Amino acid sequence: MATTRTAVLLTAALLVDASLAAQTPSAKFSAEDMLKVVTATVQAMTDDGRLVALTERRTLDNAETDNYRYGDPTFIAPSALRFVVIDTTTGQRSYPLGDALVNLRQAEFSRDGSRLAALIASASSSRPTLTMVLMTGPSVGPLTVVAVKSADTIAANSSLDWTPDGSRVVVSMRTAARDKEALTTFKALTEGPIVVQSSKNPFLDWDALSKHTRWRNVAEVDVATGVVIERVAEKKLSSFQLTRDQATVVFQEDVTEKTDYDVIGGTENQILSIGRGDAQPKTVLPAKDAKGLTLRWTDDGRTFAYAKQGEVFVRSLAGGEPKNLTPKPKPAAAPEPKPGTPPVVTPAEKAELKETEPPESFSAGQFSRDGSKLIVTSSKGWYVVNLADGARKQIFALDKDEQKNPRVSPIDWAPDGSAIYVTWGARDKWERGVAKIDVTTGQLTSLVRDARLYSGIRMSRDGRRFVLSVSDGDRPANLYATDASFSALKPLTSLNPWLNERAVPKSELVKYRDADGKELYGVLRYPTNYVRGQKVPVVFEIYETFFDNGFNARATFLGDHGYAMFHPSVNLVVGRPGESWLKGVTAAANKLIDMGVADPDRLGVEGTSYGGYATVLLLTQTERFKAAVNISGKVDMVSFYTDSPRLGVRNTHAPEKSQDRIGGTLWEYPERYLDHSAILQADRIKTPLLCLTGDQDPNVPASQSREIFYALRRLGREVEWVHYVNGAHRPPNSVAEAVDFESRILAWFDKHLAVKK
């Protein structure tokens, strides 16, 4: 298997200026280069923000995995990451595990920042090992692998936390018997020799197997001796957390009785807590009360808030009745009418009734550090509620028209509770940044705001330092550190210096209207060294809605070969998504033609997964595109409806309730399923189509592309199907296959869009 580096791709953007052609680098960006791009993910930060632990990842090191074992609870997919610790004050880099690539699962600093614990899965073991690193100042001290003294092993899905004194770490563990049971079940479902499934079973077999990883216990491991102290006996744990003082474990126990068709991976949990030394856990919320709730916890982990039917409640682990922080106003009582006369409501009473109908619906946000205040939000704005007396004050107002509101999301409270840090973004242009809202005055102060893209923002516990990813929107992001003023961003990484020798496409935000007149936005990436006024072939990459830019490897690859790429947004309507794609994508094409960018005779379209589905269905409705690529997209809503068993109810849920937007079951709306099955309208497709699939795809079976290939071949249309036998939903499963994959896409567009080289 190939090795890796891991991370989240976080990027930013600059508006296109008049000098698009002013790019000095001349080296071509190749298919191989697409695999070399490094991204970084912050794994841990010391409380003072001085040290940050991160992983760096590139696809080149992670091209292979055993896709045949998808859904095996005992399988840890290979992941090759470079583990780095950076001193944010000096920029000094350390490599706690050496310069080797490792499969790091979790990492966490002790509270005093002197030690770093890491869970690492080795090639010779199917379970993570606990590795300790002693941090002496900015330097890396001796490396120790803790010999855990237990017959159980650390669970692959374990979290990692420290006790306050730094002597022990808290993990979850699994028994060998559970792993054996899980592997036996997986092999029976995949190898047989006889597999029997019955509607009498409460769970779908794969749904039951997917929940098997929840069988685990919670334990403390002494990092000096390896001695294990059990905190929670083995249960089916969906999740767990500890109070800040580590005295109590709060956990969600899976008590689901049967497969839930209303929620993908649906789980019913009861919430319990157990204190150190307690014989039995106490019930915090029974499953019937906890269902559908999202809990928000105070920093000390002893109080939580949740929203239910538009009202926000707060409760304590200590017990007692929940406190309603946002009670709905009582409707005004109408005066008693005189006997024999009809009731009369005055205009003032009508206005008062209208004001309370419907009542404001609230959601629970974050607690302040001391737990005395809570953010609650509604369509009208953000509020801060004092828990002591329930007093509510609006600190940020929202317009009724959502499109008039900036994009604002909370980062964290200032430790002293005086302000809330937020990300901020304009709705109509690439103007983005970080701001803070004063909770006393409601004043929003911009700390940094420009065309760049800011993401992955983390604040140190003391509130003095921030670490974040920043990009100009065209090139990959790097990590930066700053103080609370955001007055200066200090670079911590230079992840892709080799890209300085490559020209990358410039991006631009484009506004247009669909066929219904709805205002939409899309992201245009020009060809490398584009000259204003030049008409070029454009590839439309479709999925759902696009606004922010960011480095796009395929757009860079195609852009270096003369193509523009456009990501159009679509106003999807439940019951009529196909019509929505036609209205949105063709309107986007018209806009680019009007701009003088797109050559109307050289338009291509491609998409992956849901985008592949949209691509093929679009071809049944228009002949404007001269070439198309479908990557792992479905074409038959009937056969797809009950396929992909390893995903449980995902393929029935998608059309009924979520992404596919059919809006109901196959038997409620059979005509919608037929209308959105491109296979039934294949005779309308005139556009040459390339299909790319992986035989081990657990999401969209490769048989979907097989259907459209044989149909179009039978109809005498141009179609090609490339099938990667060991691939999955992203078909390639090796470096060579990945290069082949991208090269085939380029060759297909070159063949049909006639780029002059």
C-alpha positions in Angstrom: 0.0 0.0 0.0 1.1 3.6 -0.6 1.8 5.9 2.3 0.4 9.4 3.1 0.2 12.9 4.8 -3.3 14.2 6.2 -5.1 17.5 6.3 -8.0 19.7 5.4 -7.7 21.8 2.2 -8.5 25.3 3.3 -8.1 28.1 0.8 -8.8 31.8 -0.2 -9.0 34.2 -3.1 -8.2 37.4 -4.9 -10.5 39.1 -7.5 -9.2 38.9 -11.0 -7.5 42.1 -12.1 -6.9 43.4 -15.6 -3.5 41.7 -15.9 -4.5 38.1 -16.1 -1.7 37.3 -18.4 1.0 38.7 -16.1 2.3 35.3 -14.9 6.0 34.7 -15.1 6.2 31.0 -14.2 6.2 28.8 -17.3 6.4 25.2 -16.1 3.4 23.1 -16.9 1.1 21.8 -14.1 0.9 18.1 -14.9 -1.4 15.3 -13.8 1.5 14.1 -11.5 1.6 17.6 -10.0 -2.0 17.2 -8.9 -0.9 14.5 -6.6 1.9 16.5 -5.0 -0.1 19.3 -3.5 0.4 19.4 0.3 -2.4 20.4 2.7 -2.2 20.8 6.4 -4.5 20.1 9.4 -4.1 21.4 12.9 -4.3 18.5 15.3 -3.6 20.2 18.7 -2.6 23.5 20.3 -1.2 24.2 23.7 -3.4 26.3 26.0 -1.2 29.4 25.5 -1.0 28.8 21.7 2.7 28.7 21.7 2.9 25.2 20.2 0.8 23.8 17.5 0.8 20.2 16.3 -0.2 19.6 12.7 -0.2 16.9 10.0 0.8 17.5 6.3 -0.7 15.3 3.6 -0.4 14.8 -0.1 -2.3 12.5 -2.4 0.9 11.0 -3.8 1.5 9.3 -0.5 -2.1 8.1 -0.1 -3.0 6.8 -3.5 -3.8 3.2 -2.4 -6.2 1.7 0.0 -7.9 -1.7 0.3 -11.4 -0.7 -1.0 -12.5 -4.3 -0.7 -12.6 -3.9 3.1 -14.9 -0.9 3.1 -17.3 -1.4 6.0 -15.0 -3.7 7.9 -15.0 -2.4 11.5 -11.5 -3.9 12.1 -9.9 -2.2 9.1 -7.9 1.1 9.5 -7.4 2.7 6.1 -3.8 3.6 5.5 -3.0 7.2 5.9 0.5 8.6 5.5 1.1 11.9 7.2 4.0 14.0 8.2 3.7 15.0 11.9 5.1 18.5 12.7 5.2 20.7 15.8 5.7 24.4 15.3 6.5 27.1 17.8 4.2 29.9 16.8 6.5 32.6 18.4 9.7 31.6 16.6 8.5 29.5 13.6 10.8 26.7 14.7 9.7 23.3 13.3 10.2 19.9 15.1 9.4 16.4 14.0 8.4 14.4 17.1 8.2 11.2 15.1 11.1 11.9 12.8 10.7 12.7 9.1 8.8 9.5 8.5 5.2 9.3 7.3 2.8 7.9 9.9 -0.9 7.0 10.2 -1.7 9.4 13.0 -5.2 9.1 14.4 -5.2 11.6 17.3 -2.8 14.0 19.1 -3.2 16.2 22.1 -1.0 18.3 24.4 -1.1 18.1 28.1 -2.6 21.1 29.8 0.8 22.6 30.7 2.1 22.0 27.2 5.1 19.9 28.3 4.0 16.7 26.8 2.3 15.5 23.6 0.4 12.3 23.3 -0.3 10.7 19.9 -2.3 7.7 18.8 -0.6 6.1 15.8 -1.7 3.0 13.8 1.3 1.1 12.7 1.6 -1.0 9.5 2.0 -4.2 11.6 -1.0 -3.6 13.9 -4.7 -3.0 13.2 -5.0 -0.8 16.3 -3.4 2.5 17.3 -0.5 2.5 19.8 0.0 5.3 22.3 3.1 7.3 21.8 4.4 10.0 24.2 6.6 12.9 23.3 8.3 15.1 25.9 8.4 18.7 24.9 11.2 20.7 26.5 10.6 24.3 25.5 10.4 24.5 21.7 12.5 21.3 21.4 11.4 17.8 21.1 12.5 15.5 23.9 12.7 11.7 24.2 10.1 9.6 22.3 8.3 6.9 24.3 5.8 4.2 23.2 3.6 3.5 26.2 3.2 -0.3 26.8 -0.5 -0.4 27.6 -1.1 -3.1 30.2 -4.4 -4.4 29.1 -5.8 -7.3 27.1 -8.0 -4.7 25.3 -6.6 -2.5 22.6 -7.1 1.2 21.9 -10.1 1.7 19.6 -9.5 3.0 16.1 -12.2 5.6 16.7 -10.8 6.6 20.1 -10.6 10.2 21.1 -7.6 11.4 23.3 -7.7 13.6 26.4 -5.4 14.3 29.3 -6.1 14.3 33.0 -5.5 17.8 34.6 -2.2 16.7 36.3 -0.8 15.3 33.0 -0.2 11.8 34.5 -2.8 9.9 32.5 -4.6 10.0 29.1 -8.2 9.0 28.5 -9.0 6.8 25.6 -11.6 4.2 24.5 -10.7 0.6 24.1 -12.1 -2.6 22.5 -11.9 -6.2 23.3 -10.3 -8.8 21.0 -13.6 -10.7 21.1 -15.5 -7.7 19.7 -13.0 -7.4 16.8 -13.2 -11.1 16.1 -17.0 -10.9 16.0 -16.9 -7.9 13.7 -14.4 -9.5 11.3 -16.4 -12.7 11.2 -19.6 -10.9 10.3 -17.8 -8.8 7.6 -16.4 -11.9 6.0 -19.7 -13.7 6.1 -21.4 -10.8 4.3 -18.7 -10.4 1.7 -17.5 -14.0 1.2 -20.4 -16.2 2.2 -20.6 -18.9 1.2 -24.3 -18.4 2.1 -25.8 -15.0 3.1 -29.3 -14.9 4.4 -31.0 -11.5 5.1 -34.5 -11.3 6.5 -37.1 -8.5 7.1 -37.6 -10.2 10.5 -34.1 -8.9 11.6 -34.5 -5.5 13.3 -31.5 -4.1 11.5 -30.2 -4.3 7.9 -27.1 -6.4 8.2 -24.7 -3.7 7.0 -26.4 -1.1 9.2 -25.8 -3.4 12.3 -22.2 -4.0 11.3 -21.5 -0.2 10.9 -22.5 0.3 14.5 -20.2 -2.4 15.8 -17.3 0.0 16.3 -19.3 1.5 19.1 -18.7 -1.4 21.4 -16.0 -0.1 23.7 -15.1 1.1 27.1 -13.5 4.3 28.5 -10.3 4.1 30.4 -7.4 6.1 31.8 -3.9 5.0 30.8 -1.0 5.9 33.1 1.6 7.3 30.7 4.5 6.3 33.0 3.5 2.7 33.8 0.9 1.8 31.2 -1.6 0.8 33.9 -5.2 1.0 32.8 -8.0 2.2 35.0 -11.5 1.6 33.6 -13.9 4.6 33.9 -16.9 3.3 31.9 -17.5 -0.4 31.4 -18.0 -1.7 27.9 -21.1 -0.3 26.3 -22.3 0.7 22.8 -20.9 4.2 23.0 -21.8 6.7 20.3 -19.6 9.3 21.9 -18.3 10.4 25.3 -16.7 13.4 26.9 -15.3 14.3 30.3 -16.0 17.2 32.6 -13.2 19.7 32.7 -12.0 18.4 36.1 -12.2 14.8 34.7 -14.3 13.7 37.7 -17.3 12.7 35.5 -17.6 10.9 32.2 -20.7 11.9 30.2 -21.6 9.5 27.4 -24.2 8.7 24.8 -25.2 5.0 24.7 -26.6 3.7 21.5 -30.0 2.0 22.3 -31.3 1.9 18.8 -33.8 -1.0 18.3 -34.0 -1.1 14.5 -32.8 0.4 11.3 -34.0 4.0 11.0 -35.1 4.9 7.5 -35.6 8.6 8.3 -32.0 9.3 9.2 -28.8 8.0 7.5 -27.1 6.0 10.2 -29.9 6.9 12.5 -29.2 6.3 16.2 -31.2 6.7 19.4 -29.0 7.5 22.3 -29.6 7.8 26.0 -27.3 10.2 27.8 -25.7 9.1 31.0 -23.0 10.2 33.4 -20.8 8.4 35.8 -18.5 10.0 38.4 -15.2 8.7 39.6 -15.9 6.0 42.1 -19.6 5.7 41.2 -20.9 2.1 41.0 -23.5 2.8 38.3 -24.1 5.6 35.7 -26.9 8.0 36.2 -29.4 8.9 33.4 -29.1 12.5 32.3 -31.6 12.2 29.4 -33.5 9.1 28.4 -33.5 8.2 24.7 -37.1 9.5 24.1 -36.1 12.9 25.4 -32.7 13.1 23.7 -33.9 12.1 20.3 -33.1 14.8 17.7 -31.3 17.1 20.1 -27.9 18.8 19.6 -26.4 19.5 23.0 -24.2 22.5 23.7 -21.9 22.2 26.8 -20.4 24.6 29.2 -16.6 24.7 29.4 -16.7 22.8 32.7 -18.9 20.1 31.1 -21.6 20.2 33.7 -24.3 22.2 32.1 -25.8 21.8 28.7 -28.3 23.6 26.4 -30.5 22.4 23.6 -33.3 23.6 21.3 -36.6 21.9 21.1 -39.5 23.1 19.1 -38.0 26.5 18.7 -37.3 27.0 22.4 -33.9 26.8 24.1 -33.5 24.9 27.4 -30.6 24.6 29.8 -30.0 21.7 32.2 -27.4 20.5 34.7 -25.8 17.2 35.3 -26.8 17.7 38.9 -30.4 17.1 37.8 -33.6 19.2 38.2 -36.0 20.5 35.7 -34.8 22.1 32.5 -35.0 25.9 32.4 -36.6 27.5 29.4 -34.5 30.5 28.3 -36.8 31.5 25.4 -40.4 30.8 26.3 -42.9 31.5 23.6 -45.0 34.6 24.3 -48.6 33.9 25.4 -51.2 35.1 22.8 -53.2 38.1 23.9 -56.5 37.1 25.4 -59.5 38.5 23.5 -62.1 40.4 25.6 -65.2 38.5 26.6 -68.0 39.4 24.1 -71.4 40.6 25.4 -74.1 38.0 25.4 -75.7 37.7 22.0 -73.0 39.7 20.2 -70.2 38.3 18.0 -66.6 38.7 19.3 -64.9 41.8 18.1 -61.1 42.1 17.7 -59.7 45.6 17.5 -57.0 46.6 15.0 -54.5 46.9 18.0 -55.4 43.4 19.1 -55.0 42.1 15.5 -51.5 43.7 15.4 -50.6 42.1 18.7 -51.8 38.7 17.6 -49.9 39.0 14.3 -46.8 40.0 16.2 -46.9 36.7 18.2 -47.7 34.5 15.2 -45.6 32.6 14.5 -43.4 32.9 17.6 -39.7 33.4 17.1 -37.9 30.0 16.7 -34.5 29.8 18.5 -31.4 27.6 18.3 -28.8 27.1 21.0 -25.2 28.4 20.3 -22.1 28.5 22.4 -21.7 29.2 26.2 -19.3 31.8 27.4 -16.2 30.4 29.2 -17.7 30.8 32.7 -21.0 29.4 31.6 -23.0 32.4 32.6 -24.1 33.4 29.1 -25.4 31.6 26.0 -25.7 32.6 22.4 -29.1 31.9 20.9 -30.0 32.6 17.3 -33.1 33.0 15.2 -34.0 34.3 11.8 -34.0 37.8 13.4 -30.5 37.7 14.7 -28.1 36.7 17.5 -28.8 37.1 21.1 -26.9 36.7 24.4 -28.9 35.2 27.2 -27.9 35.5 30.9 -28.6 32.1 32.5 -29.2 33.6 35.9 -32.2 35.6 35.1 -33.0 34.7 31.4 -32.5 38.3 30.3 -32.0 38.3 26.5 -30.2 40.9 24.5 -29.8 41.1 20.7 -26.2 41.7 19.6 -26.5 41.1 15.9 -29.5 41.8 13.7 -30.4 39.8 10.6 -32.6 41.0 7.6 -35.6 39.0 6.7 -34.1 38.6 3.2 -31.3 36.1 3.9 -29.4 37.3 0.8 -28.9 40.7 2.4 -27.1 39.2 5.4 -23.4 38.7 5.5 -22.1 35.1 6.2 -21.3 35.2 9.9 -20.3 32.1 12.0 -19.0 32.0 15.5 -15.4 31.0 16.2 -15.3 31.3 20.0 -16.0 33.5 23.0 -13.2 35.8 24.3 -12.1 34.1 27.6 -13.4 37.0 29.7 -16.8 36.9 28.0 -16.6 40.4 26.6 -16.8 39.5 22.9 -17.5 36.8 20.4 -15.0 36.1 17.6 -16.7 35.3 14.2 -15.9 34.7 10.6 -17.4 37.3 8.3 -18.1 37.1 4.5 -20.0 39.3 2.1 -22.8 37.8 0.1 -22.1 39.5 -3.2 -18.3 39.6 -3.5 -15.1 38.0 -2.2 -14.7 40.1 0.9 -14.0 37.8 3.9 -12.3 37.9 7.2 -12.5 37.8 11.0 -14.4 40.1 13.3 -15.5 40.3 16.9 -18.9 41.3 18.3 -19.0 43.2 21.6 -21.6 41.5 23.8 -22.4 44.7 25.7 -22.8 47.1 22.8 -23.4 44.7 19.9 -20.7 46.5 17.9 -19.1 44.4 15.2 -15.4 45.3 14.7 -13.6 43.9 11.7 -10.2 42.5 12.6 -9.1 41.5 9.1 -11.1 41.8 5.9 -10.0 41.4 2.3 -10.4 39.1 -0.7 -8.4 36.3 0.9 -10.0 33.1 2.2 -9.7 32.5 6.0 -10.6 29.1 7.4 -9.9 26.5 10.0 -9.6 29.2 12.7 -8.5 28.0 16.1 -8.2 30.2 19.2 -5.8 29.2 22.1 -7.5 28.6 25.4 -6.1 31.8 26.9 -7.4 33.8 23.9 -4.0 35.4 23.0 -3.2 33.5 19.8 -5.0 32.3 16.8 -3.9 29.7 14.2 -5.7 29.7 10.8 -5.4 28.8 7.1 -5.1 31.6 4.6 -5.0 31.5 0.8 -5.3 34.1 -2.0 -8.0 31.8 -3.4 -6.0 30.6 -6.4 -3.1 28.8 -4.7 -3.2 26.3 -1.8 -3.5 27.6 1.7 -0.8 27.9 4.3 -1.1 28.1 8.1 -0.6 31.4 9.9 -0.5 32.6 13.5 -1.6 35.9 14.9 -2.5 37.6 18.1 -6.0 38.6 19.1 -5.7 41.9 17.2 -5.1 40.1 13.9 -2.8 43.0 13.1 -0.1 40.8 11.6 -0.3 37.3 10.2 2.8 35.3 10.7 3.4 32.4 8.3 3.9 29.0 9.9 4.2 26.8 6.8 5.3 27.0 3.2 3.6 23.8 2.0 4.1 24.0 -1.7 7.1 26.1 -2.7 7.5 24.1 -5.9 4.2 25.6 -7.1 6.0 29.0 -7.4 7.4 27.6 -10.6 3.9 26.9 -11.9 1.4 29.3 -13.2 -2.1 28.8 -11.7 -5.4 30.1 -13.1 -6.9 33.3 -11.8 -10.4 33.1 -10.4 -13.4 35.4 -10.6 -16.8 35.5 -8.9 -19.5 35.8 -11.6 -23.1 36.9 -11.0 -25.9 35.8 -13.3 -29.6 34.9 -13.3 -31.1 31.5 -14.0 -34.0 31.0 -16.4 -36.5 32.0 -13.6 -34.6 35.2 -12.9 -33.1 34.1 -9.6 -29.7 35.7 -8.9 -26.9 33.1 -8.6 -23.2 33.1 -8.3 -20.5 30.9 -9.8 -16.7 30.6 -9.7 -14.8 31.1 -13.0 -11.2 29.9 -13.3 -9.5 31.3 -16.4 -7.0 29.4 -18.4 -3.4 30.0 -17.4 -2.0 33.2 -19.1 -5.5 34.1 -20.4 -5.7 37.2 -22.6 -8.8 39.4 -22.1 -11.3 39.1 -25.0 -10.1 35.7 -26.0 -12.9 33.1 -26.4 -11.9 29.8 -25.0 -13.4 26.3 -24.4 -15.1 26.1 -21.0 -15.6 23.1 -18.8 -18.6 23.4 -16.5 -18.0 21.4 -13.3 -21.4 21.0 -11.6 -22.6 19.9 -8.2 -24.8 22.2 -6.2 -24.0 25.7 -5.1 -20.7 27.5 -5.4 -19.5 30.9 -4.1 -16.0 30.8 -2.5 -13.0 30.0 -4.6 -9.9 28.1 -3.5 -7.2 26.1 -5.1 -8.6 23.5 -7.6 -6.1 21.0 -8.9 -8.2 19.9 -11.9 -8.9 23.4 -12.9 -5.2 24.2 -12.7 -4.4 21.1 -14.9 -7.0 21.9 -17.5 -6.2 25.6 -17.3 -2.6 24.9 -18.2 -4.0 23.3 -21.4 -6.2 26.2 -22.5 -9.5 25.5 -20.7 -11.5 27.7 -18.4 -13.5 26.0 -15.7 -16.7 27.3 -14.3 -18.5 26.1 -11.2 -22.2 27.2 -11.6 -24.7 27.4 -8.8 -28.1 25.9 -9.2 -31.4 26.7 -7.4 -32.5 23.2 -6.8 -36.2 22.5 -6.3 -37.6 19.4 -4.6 -39.3 17.3 -7.1 -37.7 19.0 -10.1 -33.9 19.0 -9.7 -33.3 18.1 -13.4 -35.2 21.1 -14.5 -33.2 23.2 -12.1 -29.9 22.1 -13.6 -31.1 23.0 -17.1 -32.2 26.4 -16.0 -29.1 27.2 -13.9 -26.2 25.6 -16.0 -27.4 26.8 -19.4 -28.0 30.3 -18.0 -24.4 30.3 -16.7 -23.2 29.3 -20.1 -25.1 32.2 -21.6 -23.4 34.6 -19.1 -19.9 33.4 -20.0 -20.6 33.7 -23.7 -22.0 37.3 -23.1 -18.8 38.1 -21.2 -16.8 37.1 -24.2 -15.0 34.3 -22.4 -16.7 31.2 -23.6 -16.6 29.9 -27.1 -20.3 28.7 -27.6 -19.1 25.9 -29.8 -16.6 24.5 -27.3 -18.6 23.9 -24.1 -17.9 20.8 -21.9 -19.5 19.6 -18.7 -18.4 17.2 -16.0 -19.3 16.1 -12.5 -18.5 13.6 -9.8 -21.0 11.6 -7.8 -24.1 13.8 -7.5 -22.5 16.1 -10.1 -22.1 13.1 -12.4 -25.8 12.3 -12.0 -26.6 16.0 -12.8 -24.2 15.9 -15.8 -25.9 12.9 -17.5 -29.4 14.1 -16.8 -28.5 17.5 -18.2 -27.4 15.8 -21.5 -31.0 14.4 -21.9 -32.3 18.0 -21.9 -29.8 20.0 -24.0 -27.3 19.5 -26.9 -25.3 22.6 -26.0 -22.3 20.7 -24.6 -19.9 19.0 -27.0 -18.3 16.7 -24.5 -19.2 15.3 -21.1 -17.6 13.3 -18.3 -19.5 11.4 -15.6 -17.4 10.3 -12.6 -19.2 7.9 -10.4 -22.6 9.3 -11.0 -25.9 7.4 -11.1 -28.2 7.3 -14.1 -31.0 5.1 -13.0 -33.0 6.2 -10.0 -35.0 3.0 -9.8 -32.1 0.5 -9.7 -30.0 2.9 -7.5 -32.8 3.3 -5.0 -32.1 0.1 -3.0 -28.4 -0.5 -4.0 -25.2 0.2 -2.1 -26.0 -2.0 0.9 -22.8 -1.1 2.8 -24.2 2.4 3.2 -27.3 1.2 5.0 -30.3 3.4 4.1 -28.3 6.1 2.3 -29.6 5.3 -1.2 -33.2 5.4 -0.2 -32.8 8.4 2.1 -31.1 10.5 -0.6 -34.1 10.7 -3.0 -36.7 10.6 -0.3 -35.4 13.2 2.1 -32.1 14.7 1.2 -29.6 15.4 -1.7 -31.5 13.9 -4.6 -34.5 16.0 -3.8 -37.1 13.6 -5.3 -39.2 14.3 -2.2 -40.7 10.9 -1.4 -40.6 7.2 -1.9 -40.5 5.4 -5.2 -44.1 4.4 -4.7 -45.3 7.9 -3.8 -43.7 9.6 -6.8 -42.9 6.9 -9.4 -43.1 9.5 -12.2 -40.3 11.6 -10.6 -38.0 8.7 -10.3 -38.6 7.9 -14.0 -38.2 11.5 -15.1 -34.8 11.7 -13.3 -33.5 8.5 -14.7 -31.2 9.4 -17.6 -31.2 5.8 -18.7 -34.9 6.1 -19.8 -34.1 9.1 -21.9 -30.8 8.0 -23.3 -32.1 8.3 -26.8 -32.0 12.1 -26.4 -28.3 12.2 -25.6 -26.2 13.4 -28.5 -23.2 14.6 -26.5 -20.1 12.2 -26.4 -19.9 10.8 -22.9 -16.9 9.5 -20.9 -17.8 7.5 -17.8 -15.2 6.7 -15.1 -15.9 4.3 -12.2 -14.4 2.2 -9.5 -15.6 -1.4 -9.1 -15.4 -1.2 -5.3 -17.5 2.0 -5.1 -19.7 1.6 -2.0 -21.7 4.7 -2.8 -22.7 4.6 -6.5 -22.2 1.1 -7.9 -20.3 1.0 -11.2 -23.2 -0.8 -12.7 -24.8 2.6 -13.1 -22.3 3.6 -15.7 -22.5 0.2 -17.2 -26.2 0.8 -17.8 -25.6 4.1 -19.7 -22.7 2.7 -21.6 -24.6 -0.2 -23.0 -27.6 1.9 -23.7 -25.7 4.6 -25.6 -23.7 2.0 -27.5 -27.0 0.3 -28.5 -28.2 3.6 -29.7 -25.1 4.2 -31.8 -23.9 7.2 -29.7 -20.3 7.9 -28.8 -19.6 6.7 -25.3 -16.6 5.3 -23.4 -16.5 3.6 -20.0 -13.2 3.4 -18.1 -13.4 1.0 -15.1 -10.8 0.9 -12.3 -11.2 -2.6 -10.9 -9.7 -1.8 -7.4 -11.0 1.7 -7.2 -13.8 3.2 -5.1 -16.0 6.3 -5.3 -12.9 8.3 -6.4 -11.9 5.7 -9.0 -8.1 5.7 -9.1 -6.3 3.5 -6.5 -2.7 4.0 -7.3 -0.4 6.8 -8.5 -0.3 5.4 -12.1 -4.1 5.1 -12.1 -4.5 8.7 -10.8 -2.4 10.0 -13.7 -4.3 7.9 -16.1 -7.6 9.1 -14.7 -6.8 12.8 -15.1 -5.1 12.3 -18.5 -8.2 10.6 -19.9 -10.4 13.5 -18.8 -8.0 16.0 -20.6 -7.8 13.8 -23.7 -11.6 13.5 -23.9 -12.1 17.3 -23.8 -9.1 17.8 -26.2 -10.7 15.3 -28.7 -14.2 17.0 -28.7 -13.5 20.6 -27.8 -10.6 21.0 -30.3 -8.1 23.0 -28.2 -5.4 24.2 -30.5 -2.0 23.3 -28.9 
